[in-house]
Amino acid sequence: MAGNTRVPPTEITGVYGAVLKRFARKMLGDVPEALGVMWHHKPVLKAGFDTGRKAARWKECDQDLKSYAHMAAASLIGCSFCLDYGYFQAHNEGLDLAKAREVPRWRESQVFTPLERDVLEYAEAMSQTPPTVTDELAARLLAQLGAPALVELSAWIGLANQMARTNVALGIEAHGFAAACGLAPLAQPSGVAARR
């Protein structure tokens, strides 16, 4: 849970800060510690919000596929905040929660369609350093989704990487959004207990 950020949160002040806190409470039920961390550099915070709002208007790729892809990238990178928020958002947007909670262990799970599996594999391949996307995987997705949707999906995963890597680097962790609305815990990938 939250509390060990590498940059200590600062007080969110001023008119913009009051609006931001009210919006956070309305949308999330609380003001996450991450906002206090990012408040240190308001132009970065605003740019992140602007990009997120613009990306939310992209409609060429199915929303469920993008949600699973974002969570798969976050899981691979290790962003507990992104996973917690993604699961919470899936709940609020009426997405398939049985699938959303299985994303961290998608390879072992039986709930995903072949297309969803390709999307999850693509998200992980894009999130590797260096990326490991193959021509075969890209061709399968191009045939199934079409060029506009594949371009959108790729950009979406790129944004997910930026957010997840920023959060992990700054020590921003899960805030408990999913638990607060009574969602079952996310599935753990095979071998997680053995690695601890």
C-alpha positions in Angstrom: 0.0 0.0 0.0 0.9 3.6 -0.2 3.3 5.3 2.2 6.9 4.7 0.9 7.3 7.0 -2.0 10.8 8.0 -3.0 9.7 11.7 -3.3 7.7 12.7 -0.3 4.2 14.0 -1.2 3.7 17.7 -0.8 0.6 19.6 0.3 -1.8 20.2 -2.6 -2.7 23.9 -2.4 -4.4 26.7 -4.3 -7.5 26.8 -6.5 -6.2 24.2 -9.0 -5.2 22.0 -6.0 -8.7 22.3 -4.5 -10.3 21.4 -7.8 -7.9 18.5 -8.2 -8.7 17.1 -4.7 -12.4 17.5 -5.2 -12.2 15.7 -8.6 -10.1 12.9 -7.0 -12.5 12.4 -4.2 -15.5 12.3 -6.6 -13.8 9.9 -9.0 -11.8 7.8 -6.6 -13.3 8.3 -3.2 -10.0 9.7 -1.9 -7.0 11.8 -2.8 -4.2 9.4 -3.6 -0.7 10.0 -2.3 0.5 9.9 -5.9 -1.1 13.3 -6.5 1.0 14.8 -3.7 4.1 13.4 -5.3 3.3 14.7 -8.7 2.2 18.1 -7.3 5.9 18.9 -6.9 6.0 19.5 -10.7 2.6 20.8 -11.8 3.4 21.0 -15.6 4.3 17.3 -15.5 1.1 16.5 -13.6 -1.0 18.6 -16.0 0.6 17.0 -19.1 -0.2 13.6 -17.7 -3.8 14.5 -17.2 -4.0 16.1 -20.7 -2.5 13.1 -22.4 -4.8 10.7 -20.4 -7.9 12.7 -21.4 -7.0 12.8 -25.0 -6.1 9.1 -25.1 -9.5 8.3 -23.5 -11.2 9.7 -26.6 -9.5 7.3 -28.9 -12.1 4.8 -30.2 -10.5 2.7 -32.9 -9.5 -0.1 -30.5 -11.9 -2.0 -28.1 -11.9 -0.5 -24.6 -11.7 -4.0 -22.9 -8.6 -4.9 -25.0 -6.9 -1.6 -24.1 -7.7 -2.1 -20.4 -6.3 -5.6 -20.4 -3.2 -4.4 -22.3 -2.6 -1.6 -19.8 -2.9 -4.0 -16.9 -0.6 -6.5 -18.6 2.1 -3.8 -19.1 1.7 -2.7 -15.5 1.9 -6.2 -14.2 5.1 -6.9 -16.1 6.7 -3.6 -15.0 5.5 -4.1 -11.4 3.3 -1.0 -11.0 0.9 -2.0 -8.2 -0.7 1.5 -8.4 -1.6 1.0 -12.1 -3.0 -2.5 -11.4 -5.0 -1.3 -8.5 -6.4 1.6 -10.4 -6.9 -0.4 -13.6 -9.0 -3.0 -11.8 -11.0 -0.3 -10.0 -11.6 1.4 -13.3 -12.6 -1.9 -15.0 -15.2 -2.2 -12.2 -16.5 1.4 -12.7 -16.7 1.0 -16.4 -18.6 -2.3 -16.4 -15.8 -4.3 -18.0 -15.4 -8.1 -17.5 -14.0 -8.3 -13.9 -13.4 -12.0 -14.1 -11.0 -11.3 -16.9 -9.5 -8.1 -15.5 -8.6 -9.8 -12.2 -6.9 -12.6 -14.2 -4.6 -10.4 -16.2 -1.5 -10.9 -14.0 -1.7 -14.6 -14.7 -3.2 -14.5 -18.2 -0.9 -17.2 -19.5 -2.3 -19.8 -17.1 -5.9 -18.5 -17.1 -8.6 -20.0 -19.3 -10.8 -16.9 -19.4 -9.2 -15.1 -22.4 -10.0 -15.4 -26.1 -7.3 -16.0 -28.6 -7.4 -12.3 -29.6 -7.2 -11.2 -26.0 -4.2 -13.5 -25.5 -2.5 -11.9 -28.5 -3.2 -8.4 -27.1 -1.8 -9.4 -23.7 1.3 -11.0 -25.3 1.8 -7.8 -27.4 1.5 -5.6 -24.3 4.2 -7.6 -22.5 6.4 -7.7 -25.6 6.2 -4.0 -26.0 7.0 -3.6 -22.3 10.2 -5.6 -22.4 13.6 -3.7 -22.5 14.3 -3.9 -25.4 10.8 -4.6 -26.9 10.4 -8.2 -28.1 7.4 -7.8 -30.5 7.7 -10.3 -33.3 6.6 -9.8 -36.9 4.2 -12.8 -36.5 2.5 -11.4 -33.5 2.1 -7.9 -35.1 0.7 -9.5 -38.3 -1.9 -11.5 -36.3 -3.0 -8.4 -34.5 -3.1 -6.4 -37.7 -5.3 -9.0 -39.4 -7.7 -9.1 -36.4 -7.8 -5.5 -35.5 -6.9 -3.5 -38.6 -4.3 -0.8 -38.8 -6.0 2.1 -37.0 -6.8 -0.1 -33.9 -3.2 -1.6 -33.8 -1.7 1.9 -34.0 -4.0 3.0 -31.1 -3.3 -0.1 -29.1 0.5 0.4 -29.5 0.3 4.0 -28.4 -2.0 3.0 -25.5 0.6 0.5 -24.3 3.3 3.0 -24.7 1.5 5.4 -22.5 0.9 2.6 -20.0 4.6 2.0 -19.9 5.3 5.7 -19.3 2.9 5.8 -16.4 3.9 2.5 -14.9 7.6 3.2 -15.1 7.2 6.7 -13.6 5.2 5.3 -10.7 7.6 2.4 -10.0 10.6 4.8 -10.2 9.0 7.2 -7.7 7.9 4.4 -5.4 4.2 5.1 -5.9 2.3 2.0 -4.9 -1.3 0.7 -4.8 -3.7 2.9 -3.0 -6.4 0.4 -2.2 -9.0 1.5 -4.8 -10.1 -2.0 -5.7 -10.3 -3.2 -2.1 -12.3 -0.1 -1.2 -15.1 -1.1 -3.6 -15.1 -4.7 -2.5 -13.3 -6.3 -5.5 -11.7 -9.7 -5.0 -7.9 -9.5 -5.0 -6.1 -9.7 -8.3 -4.8 -13.1 -9.3 -1.1 -13.7 -8.7 1.1 -14.9 -11.5 2.4 -18.5 -11.1 5.6 -18.6 -9.1 5.1 -15.3 -7.2 4.9 -17.1 -3.9 8.1 -18.9 -4.7 10.0 -15.7 -5.5 9.1 -14.1 -2.2 
